[in-house]
Amino acid sequence: MILRTPWSRAATPLAAGAVALLLVSGCAPQSGDDRGISISTGAIGDITKNFNPFSPNVLQPTLGAIYEPLFFYNNLAVGEPKPMLGTEYSWNDEATELTIQVRDGVTWSDGEALTAEDVAFTFDLIADTPEINTIGYTGSAEAVDDDTVVVTFDEPSLPIGPELIGRTAIVPEHLWSTFDDVANFVNEEPVGTGPFTLSTFTPQSYVLQKNASYWQEGKPALETLRYVSFASGDAATTAMVNGQLDWNTGLVPDFADEVESHPTLNQINTPINQTAWIACADASLGCSGPQTDPAVRLAISLGLDRQEIIDIAFEGLGGAVSPAMLLPERDAEYIAPDLGDTTSPSADPAAAAAVLQEAGWAPGADGIYEKDGERLSVTVQVPQEWTSYVTAVEVASQQLADIGIDLKPEALPGAQWNENRFSGKFSFTMDGVYQGPSADPYYIYANYYTTAATAPVGEQAPTSYSRYTDPEVDALVDQARVEVDPERRRELYFEIQRLIAASMPYIPVLVVPTVTYYNTDDATGWPTEDDLYAFPAAWSIWNLGVVAANLQPVGE
């Protein structure tokens, strides 16, 4: 499932995090009750009441706090998922049959029992409703008894597993079978299995209350989650300092001093997503400009001093990147050992010049490269509200000017940036790259580098905004999708990496910092560097439910 922010932006964790401190509404919140916490809504303007877990505009706590998946994947770790509504799962040897054991003793918040029929119904609902089938699910589900679901596929389908069992909200058949338009239904009175249920709602704030019949014994210990919005980012920051806001995510400049001086105010940085300059890459799909030349994209990458960008624009909190578009530490086993170093922290001006000159570019009278009468001048579109992004491009502009590349930021209102990103109306756009439901490179390559994931300029691209297309990459991704042997899958990923590193439709800039602030005045049990049991971002679907269920009111 793909979650979108109020700008209808595909919700990478980076996307929501960048928005989190831009909250607007009429007033600051009152502090939470003695056994609850306050959380920023992530909304721009009034909040729209929508608790449909299949809607692109669903309110974030719907996924995790109200509805739950079968298993929980912690994106910060490699390994098996944690059982939730499911207790066990297994594939047959051909990866064409997935068997899931459903947890006994779980009830919906209206008192009805959860059964395997609910799980099979949910899967069939997705298969039968193209508007909500964002994961490409084509299986057939059957509840073979009260606690067992068997899903069959026409071909090996390992990659669909984490999406199906880890990022699909299970819904009650006795209610959802009565709804006519599940894609557009706003579900104002949600009934789920999660640790919280809806209590009250206004366009400025809403409250979730403890689910007294929650299946995890002793959880949640908190009585309420109060979601609130603010008149400005400064107001949200002030609320954190004053103890009126307990949980928020988004890099606040110079906030470390506040954290240092307040004993109960804490921050944690959990970088998990790469930020890239996404080129409108393929002329055959309507892209135009110097960036359609792979040599230009490669030269820009070689010309970046990434460490300087991290230090100036992200307060030194960014991380290293990989030309494989994977996380260098978590995904080390999946990165080809012979992959060229085209994303070094420091710039290599000589290598950048050599790449351009070999491709026929030559310095013009003003020092900027030219070719066939075209000047090497490009822009990078960024939302004007995302000041760290704007600063990053400004720093890079100075770096690249010194080696003959004219690159400038184009700061746009968020809605315009978002529209251009989907339609391909840009030279470059700066955005995060979502890593997928589990630590498997397949999701990156299928979502961002295949022809099926993109569209011609002027049409809305599903996930690959670069308009990049390469039949060889398409074929390799198709092979990886049905390959059962893990070693052969790795080799296929290595082959894909060599191709995309040479063409660079996505220029990796940094693994972006994701800084979460939390207050221990009202609750303890937050994820820490020593115990990252979940990704701690306040806006992160599925994770937020796990975190909220684990928190303890102070004094207990």
Secondary structure, DSSP 8 states (H G I E B T S, - for coil): ---B-TT--B--HHHHHHHTT--BSS-------TTEEEEE---BSS------TTSTT--GGGBTTTB--SEE--TTS-S--EESSEEEEEE-TTS-EEEEEE-TT-B-TTS-B--HHHHHHHHHHHHH-GGG-TT----EEEEEETTEEEEE-SS--TTHHHHHHHS-----HHHHTT-S-TTT---SS---SSSEEEEEE-SSEEEEEE-TT-SSTT----SEEEEE--SSHHHHHHHHHHTS--EEES--TT-HHHHHH-TTEEEEE---EEEEEEE---GGGT--SGGGSHHHHHHHHHT--HHHHHHHHSTT--B---TTSS-TTTTGGGS-TT----S-SS--HHHHHHHHHHTT-EE-TTS-EEETTEE-EEEEEEETT-HHHHHHHHHHHHHHHTTT-EEEEEEE-HHHHHHHHHHT-SSEEEEEE---SSS-THHHHHHHS-GGG---TTS--SS-TT----HHHHHHHHHHHH---HHHHHHHHHHHHHHHHHH-SEEEEEEE--EEEEETTTEE---BTTB-SS---TT-TTHHHHHHHH-EETT-
